[in-house]
Amino acid sequence: MPNNKTKEKNSGLPVKLARPARRALAHAGIKTLKQLSTFREKDITGLHRIANHAMVIKQALIEKGMSFSKDTKLKK
């Protein structure tokens, strides 16, 4: 059975991302770094518990050759 570190690695989400921030993303339906890249940075950082982790998320996207979307809005 995969442990939490394995799940985090497979999702592409940064391992350093705190659990409350992970829960906020999951609540918005975002479970992978690829899904995260389809939304605007402004909308993601506006989620509760995410603002303090914006740089960690942005760095993870950059490391995978991705970035935030310029036009897709997050539906709340």
Buried (B, 14 or more C-beta within 10 A) or exposed (E): EEEEEEEBEEBBBBEEBBEEBBEBBEEBEBBEBEBBBBBBBEBBBEBEBBEEBBEBBBEBBEEEEBEBBEEEEBEE
